[in-house]
């Protein structure tokens, strides 16, 4: 285990002993905890060329999107969907990550404030992500388009890319959720005491689906049969993560569909490391790797 990540994990496990299991914490408390965790582990965001909020029309009302313009002349635009199990997470809790991503990629990042469950279950969040991506493409009609996201945001990014495959030039997936089955070896091996638990993930699925079929291709893309024609994809997974195996299985399924895929497993880290800049240098390494891939694919 990475030493910085081990400290984070020790703190998480000590905190877990003081209260109810994470999957039983009320939603509003879980959201506040996610924001606090990011404040502690994310660190201050780096300077970028410009930050502004815009609204893009969606079926459920205006969708807030925060635009990050890199310090250098921009090439390309990235529609980014944050993680958090479709339930927690926000534009604010991914501010540090999106600032770093804009500069690393040299592209404009649009961080999408999609509707969250349980107030807005499937397909509300996905509808917002599709509408916001179309809106970003209209705002920057001369820029090549990428989509990306982490965890549940990666799940949303896959669905958006499937819908807009003729417009999207690059796909970035950070430990994505790809299947509702929850029956992989990594799901069993790391089901407890590694941050995101199997029970926690099951709760997020239940809140997001609200009775919908979890095995349809929009929610479990590992079961989709129409992946051909998707853009070049970068898939990053974490060694000690319940989602590791389904992310890696999805990378292989993309290859089998003829998609150009780069996959890398980050050893010694757990789910969430993508946004913990202060905890481990591997976060910066991952952001730089994503940035380099986007520079290549959007060139």
N, C-alpha and C positions, 0 to 999 in steps of 0.2 A: 504494500500500500504506500502511495506517495505520502511523505511525512506531513505535508500540509493538509492533505485530505484526511489522514488519520486523526489529526486534531479536530477537524470539523466533525468527523464521524463520532469521535469520543464525546464531543459536546452534545450531538444529537441524541446519542444513546443515554447519556446522563439525564438529559431533559425529559426523555420519554419515560423514565422511571418516576418522574414527579407528577405525572398526570395521566389522563386516559390515552389509549393508543391513538396514533395519528388519524386512523380511519374513523375514529369516533368523535374527533374534535369538530365542533360546529363550523359550518362553512365560513362564516364571517371571521371567526377566530383563525381559521386556517389561512384565509386571505391575508389577514394582518400579519400572521407569522411569516408568510412568504415574503412580504414586503420588508419586514424587519431583517430577516435572514439575508436578503439581497443587500440591504443597506450596510450590514456588517461585513459581508464577504465580497461584495462587488467592488467597493472602493469608488472614488470619485471618477466621473467620466472624463475622457480626454477631450481636448478642444477639437472641434470640427469647423467646417466653413460656415455652416448655418444650421439652425434647428427651428422648425416652425410646425405648428399643428394645422391640419386642414380637415375639412369634412367632405366625405364622399357619400353620395346618395346610395342607400341600400333599401331592401325590401322592408326591413324593420325600422327604418329611420336613418338619420345621418350616422355615418361610421367615422369615428375619429382616427386619423392616421397622422403619426408624427414623422416628419420628413427630416432626414439627416443628410446634409450635403458634405462630402469630404473636403479636406483642405486643398487637395489638388483638383484640377479640372475633371469633372465627373465623366465617366464612361459607363453607361448602363444604369438600370434601376432595379432594386431588389424589393420584392414584396415579402415582408418578414412577419411570421406568425409565432408569437411567444408560446412557451410551454406553460404547464400548470394543470394538466389533466382536464382541460376544457372548463375548469372550475375556478382556479386561482391564477395569479399572474396578471400583469398589466403592462401597458406601455412604460409606466414609471419603473417597474421592477426590472425592465430590460433596457433601460436607458444607457447604462455603462456598456453593455454588450453591443448595442446598436451603434453607438458612437465609434467604438473600436472597429466594428465591422465595416462601417462606411470608409474609414481611413485605410483599413487593410485591403479592401477590395477596390478602392478608387471609384466606387459606385454610390449613387444615391440610395439610401435605405428608407423604405416606408414601413414603419412599425405599425401594425394594424390592431386597433382596439376592438376586436370582434366581441360579440355578445357571449356571455358565459352561462353555463349551466350552474345550478338547476333552474334558475329563473328563465333561461332561454335554452332548452335542450336541443339536440340534433333535430333538424339540420340548420338551426339559426346561425351558429358560429361559422359553419361552412359557407352558407349563403353570403355572409358578410365578407369572408375572405375572398370569395370569387368576385363580388362586386367591387371590393377595394382594389383588387389586382387589376381589374378592367379599368377602374378609375385612374390608377397610377399610370397605366399604359396610355391613357388619354392625356394625362397631364404631361407626360414625357414621350410624345409619339415618335421621336427620332432616336430614342435610346433602346438598346436591346434589353429584354426583360428576363429577370430570374425570379424564382420563388424559393423560399426556404423557411425552416423552422426547426425548433427543438422539441422533442418529446411529443406531446399532443399537437404542438404546432407543426411538427414534422408530418404527423398524420394528416393535418389540414393541407399542408403544402403538397402532399402527394395527390390528394383529391383535386386541388386547384390545377396542378400540372396535367392531370388526366383530362380535365375539361378544356384547358387552354393549351394543349400540347403544340398547336401550330403557332402559338405566339411566344411560348416560353423557351428561352435559349439555355437555361441552366437550372439545376435543381440541387439544393443543399439540404441534407437531412442530418440532424444531430440527435443521436439515440432516439429514432422515431418510434412511436407506437404504430404497429402494423397489423396486429391481430387481436381479436377479443377472446381468443381461446385461453390465454394465460396458462399454458401447459408446456412450456419449454424447460429444458434443464436449468437455464439461468434463472427462470422464474422460481424454480424450486430451491436452487442453491443459495440465492440471495434474497429469499422471501422476507427475511427479518434482519434488522440490525445493520442494514447497508443503506440507510436513508429511505428512499422510496421502497415501500413494502408491497408485497403481492396483495395484501388486504386493502391497502390504500389505493392501489391501482384499480382493483375491483370496484371499490366505492366510486372512483371517478368515472369508470365505465357506466355504472348504474345511474349516476346523476346525469351524465351526458346523454345516454340513450333514452332514458325515461320510457322504457318499454319498446323502443324501436329494435329492429333486427341488427344485432351487432356484427353479423357475419356478412353483410352486404359489402360490396367493393368500396363504397364511400367511407366505410368505417373500418373495415379489415382489408386493406389493399393487398395484403399478402395472399388473399384468396381471389384477387382480381385476375381476369383473363385477357385484359386489354392494355397491357403495359407497353407494347411495341409502339415505337414512335415518340416515346418520352425523351426529353433532352438529356445531355450528359449529366450524370449525377455523382455527387460526392456524398458518401455515407460515413459518418463517424459514430463509433459505438464506444462504450465504457466497459472496462473489464468486470468490475463488480457492480453490475446493474441488472435488475430483473428484465429489462428490455433488450439486453445485449443480443440474445439469440434471434429474436424476431427481427431486429434491425439487420443483422447479418444475413438472415434468410431472405429478407427482402432485397438486399443488394445482389444476392445470387439470382433471385427470380428476375430482377431487371436484366442481368447479364444474359440469362436464358432467353429473354424477350428481344435481345439484340441491342439493348441500351448500353452505351459507354458508361462504365461505372468505375469509380475509384473508392475503395473502402479502406478505412484504417481503424483499428481498435486501439484506443488509448489505454494503456496498461496502468494499473495502480490508482485508478480513479473510480468514483461512483457517479450515479445519476445526479445531475445538477452542476457538475464541475464547469460546464460551459459558461456559467455566469459568475463564477467565484474568482475574480481576478486577483483578489488579495490572498487567496488560500494557496494557490499553486501556480507555478510558471507554466504548467500544461494548459491552462486556460488561454494564456497569450499565444502559446504554440498552436492551439486548435484554431483560434481566430485567424492567425496568420496563414494557416494552411487553407482555411476556407477562403480567405481573401485572395490568395494566389490562384486557387481554382477558379474563382469568379473572374479574376482578371483574364485568365486564359480563355474561359468559355464565353465571356462577353466581348472579347476582342474582335 
